[in-house]
Amino acid sequence: RNYSKKGAGESSVEAPPNVILIMGDDHGWDETGYNGHPFVNTPVLDEMAANGLRFDRFYSAHPTCSPTRGSFMTGRHPNRYGTFLPNWSIRPEEISIAHILGNAGYACAHYGKWHLGPVKKESPTSPGAMGFDEWLSHDNFFEMNPILSRNGETPLKIEGEGSKVIIDEAIRFIQKAQENNQAFLVVVWFGSPHEPYSGLPEDLALYNNLPDSLEQIMVGLTSNETGKQVERSLRPVLQERYAEITAMDRSIGDLRTFLKENQLHDNTLLWYCGDNGIPPSAARTGMTLRAEKASLYEGGVRVPGIIEWPERFIKPAVISISSVTSDILPTLAELTGQPLNDRPLDGISLVPYF
C-alpha cells in the first residue's frame, strides 16, 4: 500500500502510520504474563497481546544481542553484514530502516541501547550514521540513572529509572514531530532486563513472595557494585530481574497513554519484541523451552512478538507462523510504499498476515 507524505496544509487520502519499535534486552518468550509465566507481572504487554497481533513464534535472528539488532535494522541475517557476536559493529555500508523511512519523510529517532558500534557522533556506525535524526543512546546496556549520549556528544548521567528515562525522551521527540506535522519512526531499545539487575522499591515489593526454594540455587552474574562476576542466590536475583521487566512494561504503558491522550494511538504501529532468550542468570522459571541465551534452541531465540495498530487491526489475532526480527524492515517498507534496495534480504514482509 502506498502512503503519500502529508505536509503542512496538505491532505492525503490516507495518512502514513507512525511507527514505534520497542525491544527488551534479554527478554525471553516465556517471561510475560500472557504466555503464562507464574511470577512476572506484565499487564501492558498482556493488554497489547489481547488487542493486537500476537506472534506466538517470533524469533530473534541470533541468540545474542548485537547480531539480532543488526537484523532488526537491515532485514538481513547477521552473516550478511558480519556482526557475528555481541560488541561487533554493524558495517557502515548497511541500509537501515531509518534510511528507508527517512526517505519517506519520517522523523527518525533512537533511544536506549545501541550495541552496533560507538554512539559518538564521529562514529561511522552511530545511530546518526544509520539514518536517525536524533538519538539518546548507550553503546551497551544501562541500569538506573543511566549515562547516555545525546546525538553523539559527551555522555551525561540522567537521574531516574532507566526505562522511564528513554520513554520520556521518546515522548518529547514525538511531540516535536507532531508540531512539525511529520510522521515518526521511534526505536526504543531498553537496557532492561539485562543484568546486572536493579529495581525500584515498589517494583521489588511485587516479588517479595517468590518461592523459598529459589534461595538455594546459586547463579553467576555481573555485580551492580563492582562490574565483576559474582555468585548470588537466585531468589533476590529474580526479584530484581522481574522488577526490571515490570518497570519496562509500565513505561510502555506510559507511552501508550500518551498516544491515546494525543489522538495518535489509532494510527501508530507499535511493535514489541525481545533480542534473544533469557540468560543463564535468570534460571528459567516459566514454561520450559530448551536451552537459553546464546543457544540456537528455542530458549535462545524465541522471544515475545506483539504488534498493536488499532486503525488496522480491528480484531485481535494470534499468528502461529514463524517470523523473525529480519522481517521488520521489509514489513515497514511495504507499509510505507518504499522500495527495497538492490541487495539480498533475509526477512519477508508480514503485511499479508495483517
VOGU-3710 file (C-alpha; in Angstrom, 3 decimals, decimal comma):
1> rnyskkgage> 0,000/0,000/0,000  1,355/3,447/-0,851  1,053/6,379/1,514  1,513/9,959/0,391  3,654/12,195/2,541  1,446/14,749/4,263  2,995/18,199/4,608  1,695/21,340/6,250  -1,582/22,435/4,705  -1,869/19,300/2,571
11> ssveappnvi> -4,252/16,410/2,785  -3,857/12,802/1,729  -6,308/10,006/1,203  -4,607/8,030/3,939  -2,042/9,220/6,440  1,100/7,123/6,826  1,289/5,102/10,023  3,539/6,342/12,768  5,942/3,587/13,819  7,363/2,771/17,258
21> limgddhgwd> 9,651/-0,251/17,510  10,461/-1,410/21,039  12,837/-4,165/22,101  13,596/-5,630/25,511  17,164/-6,712/26,273  17,454/-10,436/27,117  13,668/-10,712/27,372  12,703/-14,276/26,510  9,387/-15,565/25,174  8,118/-17,055/28,423
31> etgynghpfv> 8,771/-14,041/30,686  5,369/-12,471/30,052  2,060/-12,825/31,821  0,191/-13,609/28,595  2,449/-16,605/27,980  1,626/-17,984/31,395  4,655/-17,061/33,471  3,958/-17,948/37,116  5,507/-14,802/38,611  6,154/-11,948/36,168
41> ntpvldemaa> 3,676/-9,038/36,026  3,375/-7,578/32,502  -0,133/-6,061/32,357  0,660/-3,710/29,463  2,191/-6,348/27,213  -0,723/-8,623/28,151  -3,197/-5,965/27,030  -1,302/-5,401/23,772  -1,287/-9,135/23,112  -5,028/-9,287/23,752
51> nglrfdrfys> -5,802/-6,326/21,482  -3,370/-6,682/18,588  -1,463/-9,337/16,694  0,307/-11,808/18,957  3,085/-13,677/17,178  3,492/-16,891/19,138  6,520/-17,998/17,137  8,526/-14,816/16,872  12,296/-15,282/16,788  15,411/-13,207/17,126
61> ahptcsptrg> 17,748/-13,632/14,159  20,541/-14,637/16,553  20,689/-15,909/20,145  22,715/-12,871/21,261  22,414/-9,125/21,191  24,385/-7,214/18,535  23,718/-9,650/15,675  19,961/-9,526/16,327  19,980/-5,734/16,465  21,627/-5,605/13,061
71> sfmtgrhpnr> 18,904/-7,858/11,630  16,286/-5,554/13,159  17,896/-2,590/11,390  18,654/-4,140/7,992  16,238/-7,003/7,290  19,282/-9,219/6,764  20,862/-12,169/8,537  23,898/-11,338/10,707  26,152/-13,426/8,441  25,466/-10,980/5,604
81> ygtflpnwsi> 26,749/-7,919/7,455  29,426/-9,548/9,581  28,046/-8,863/13,062  28,774/-12,321/14,373  28,899/-11,735/18,138  27,966/-9,164/20,798  30,083/-5,983/20,638  30,759/-6,390/16,910  29,779/-3,246/14,999  27,428/-3,187/12,067
91> rpeeisiahi> 29,030/-2,382/8,685  28,864/1,327/7,749  27,611/0,324/4,285  24,369/-1,165/5,608  20,999/0,425/4,799  18,716/0,723/7,804  15,024/1,162/8,478  15,806/4,777/9,409  17,348/5,375/5,971  14,254/3,934/4,303
101> lgnagyacah> 11,615/5,692/6,406  13,659/8,896/6,414  13,346/8,865/2,610  9,567/8,659/3,127  9,636/11,871/5,164  9,612/10,332/8,630  11,325/11,941/11,596  13,556/9,179/12,999  14,987/8,761/16,499  16,724/6,071/18,548
111> ygkwhlgpvk> 16,637/5,795/22,335  18,443/3,403/24,678  20,836/0,577/23,960  22,591/0,673/20,572  25,306/-2,028/20,659  26,014/-1,790/16,931  29,100/0,375/17,347  30,052/3,567/19,199  27,297/6,144/19,641  29,659/9,142/19,438
121> kesptspgam> 28,862/11,493/16,565  32,043/10,815/14,573  31,435/7,053/14,571  30,627/5,606/11,106  28,218/3,194/12,793  26,439/5,559/15,196  22,648/5,933/15,156  23,170/9,157/13,196  25,252/7,363/10,575  22,491/4,761/10,341
131> gfdewlshdn> 19,904/7,403/9,438  18,484/8,621/12,759  17,887/12,354/13,119  18,241/12,245/16,900  19,428/9,765/19,480  19,938/9,439/23,210  21,798/6,182/23,440  24,392/3,981/25,119  26,905/1,722/23,416  25,674/-1,196/25,529
141> ffemnpilsr> 23,250/-1,895/28,396  22,373/0,508/31,215  20,543/0,461/34,530  19,058/3,019/36,927  20,280/6,616/36,483  21,668/5,830/33,016  24,646/7,534/31,413  23,622/8,331/27,833  24,985/10,291/24,883  22,687/12,803/23,208
151> ngetplkieg> 23,358/12,941/19,476  26,886/11,649/19,974  28,035/14,277/22,443  29,784/13,634/25,783  27,657/11,171/27,790  25,724/12,553/30,748  24,066/10,897/33,719  20,272/11,198/33,771  18,537/10,552/37,068  15,681/8,069/37,048
161> egskviidea> 14,594/4,524/36,293  16,254/3,580/33,004  13,181/2,506/31,046  11,229/5,601/32,060  14,105/7,893/31,118  14,188/6,752/27,500  10,406/6,584/27,127  10,154/10,185/28,377  12,675/11,168/25,697  10,723/9,283/23,043
171> irfiqkaqen> 7,559/11,154/24,024  9,325/14,501/23,683  10,520/13,558/20,184  7,026/12,500/19,156  5,636/15,823/20,380  8,180/17,674/18,263  7,402/15,556/15,191  3,727/16,345/15,633  4,443/20,069/15,863  6,289/19,729/12,531
181> nqaflvvvwf> 3,428/17,691/11,042  5,719/14,712/10,433  5,135/11,014/10,715  7,680/9,450/13,064  9,810/6,358/13,467  10,937/5,904/17,059  13,162/2,973/18,009  13,327/2,282/21,751  15,805/-0,370/22,855  15,569/-0,855/26,602
191> gsphepysgl> 18,524/-1,730/28,796  16,174/-3,998/30,764  16,012/-6,722/31,813  19,711/-7,328/31,012  21,955/-7,967/34,018  23,178/-6,503/36,325  19,723/-6,151/37,825  18,190/-3,346/39,848  14,679/-2,146/40,606  12,604/0,483/42,317
201> pedlalynnl> 11,424/-0,445/45,831  7,771/-0,592/44,759  8,624/-2,962/41,906  10,834/-5,164/44,064  7,986/-5,419/46,582  5,773/-7,071/43,941  8,059/-10,090/44,081  8,567/-10,486/47,816  6,717/-13,801/47,715  8,897/-15,718/45,265
211> pdsleqimvg> 9,292/-19,345/46,402  11,803/-20,014/49,168  13,146/-22,936/47,121  14,844/-20,435/44,802  17,023/-19,310/47,698  19,140/-22,477/47,477  20,021/-22,064/43,785  23,181/-20,086/43,010  23,738/-18,270/39,704  26,601/-16,258/38,252
221> ltsnetgkqv> 26,047/-12,725/37,010  27,540/-9,237/36,875  27,692/-7,244/40,097  25,955/-3,863/40,034  28,524/-2,576/42,526  31,815/-3,761/41,019  31,014/-4,811/37,446  32,710/-8,155/38,117  31,245/-11,645/38,030  29,741/-12,826/41,316
231> erslrpvlqe> 27,593/-15,707/42,543  24,279/-14,883/44,168  21,164/-16,650/45,360  18,564/-16,932/42,603  15,645/-15,614/44,656  16,851/-11,994/45,085  18,308/-12,069/41,567  14,917/-12,907/40,080  13,215/-10,371/42,325  15,424/-7,672/40,778
241> ryaeitamdr> 15,067/-9,015/37,223  11,294/-9,247/37,391  11,173/-5,736/38,881  13,035/-4,513/35,780  10,557/-6,265/33,484  7,627/-4,709/35,337  9,197/-1,220/35,150  9,806/-1,704/31,423  6,216/-2,834/30,951  4,921/0,194/32,868
251> sigdlrtflk> 6,954/2,600/30,733  5,396/1,107/27,590  2,058/1,791/29,259  3,056/5,432/29,796  3,841/5,701/26,093  0,519/4,143/25,071  -1,334/6,504/27,414  0,408/9,475/25,808  -0,513/8,229/22,331  -4,165/7,837/23,333
261> enqlhdntll> -4,388/11,234/25,018  -2,956/12,893/21,905  -5,093/11,010/19,352  -2,047/9,187/17,985  -2,775/5,678/19,185  -5,075/4,558/16,383  -2,631/5,195/13,541  0,567/4,220/15,320  2,066/0,803/14,689  3,630/-0,261/17,999
271> wycgdngipp> 5,820/-3,357/17,739  7,429/-5,062/20,747  9,926/-7,930/20,732  12,975/-9,270/22,578  16,520/-9,530/21,222  17,237/-13,099/22,415  16,219/-15,625/25,025  16,727/-15,326/28,752  20,299/-15,611/30,130  21,650/-18,289/32,477
281> saartgmtlr> 21,407/-15,860/35,415  17,603/-15,973/35,112  17,455/-19,776/35,501  14,214/-20,419/33,621  11,203/-20,450/35,937  8,365/-20,163/33,423  7,340/-22,554/30,672  10,047/-24,938/29,575  11,843/-24,100/26,345  15,061/-25,892/25,575
291> aekaslyegg> 18,278/-24,017/26,472  18,772/-20,265/26,871  20,562/-17,173/25,532  23,494/-17,991/23,201  21,852/-21,257/22,098  20,081/-21,814/18,775  17,465/-23,946/20,504  14,068/-22,355/21,221  15,116/-20,948/24,589  17,847/-18,897/22,935
301> vrvpgiiewp> 15,930/-17,348/20,054  12,187/-17,428/20,734  11,062/-14,044/22,033  7,849/-12,075/22,643  6,409/-10,543/19,475  3,384/-8,219/19,544  2,125/-5,624/17,058  -0,586/-3,151/18,008  -2,183/-0,865/15,383  -5,805/-0,089/16,304
311> erfikpavis> -6,722/1,567/12,999  -5,670/-1,506/11,033  -6,258/-4,390/13,446  -9,972/-4,252/14,208  -9,955/-7,676/15,840  -7,125/-9,333/17,781  -5,424/-12,397/16,373  -2,831/-14,985/17,287  -0,307/-15,660/14,497  1,295/-19,090/14,656
321> issvtsdilp> 3,620/-18,781/11,651  7,324/-18,350/12,286  8,550/-14,778/11,959  11,837/-13,118/12,806  13,438/-9,744/13,546  14,691/-9,632/9,934  11,042/-9,272/8,855  10,723/-5,802/10,406  12,386/-3,802/7,618  10,556/-5,346/4,635
331> tlaeltgqpl> 7,257/-5,059/6,532  7,731/-1,336/7,144  8,936/-0,748/3,585  5,734/-2,251/2,212  3,516/-0,369/4,648  5,060/2,969/3,670  5,334/2,258/-0,057  9,121/2,457/-0,068  11,245/0,405/-2,492  13,686/-2,135/-1,134
341> ndrpldgisl> 17,300/-1,609/-2,082  19,055/-3,853/-4,555  20,719/-6,152/-2,036  19,827/-9,537/-0,590  17,292/-9,504/2,236  16,518/-12,441/4,505  13,322/-11,074/6,018  9,927/-11,014/4,342  7,027/-8,609/4,731  4,464/-9,682/7,290
351> vpyf> 1,791/-7,410/5,783  -0,129/-10,381/4,274  -0,780/-11,587/7,816  -2,172/-8,183/8,782
//
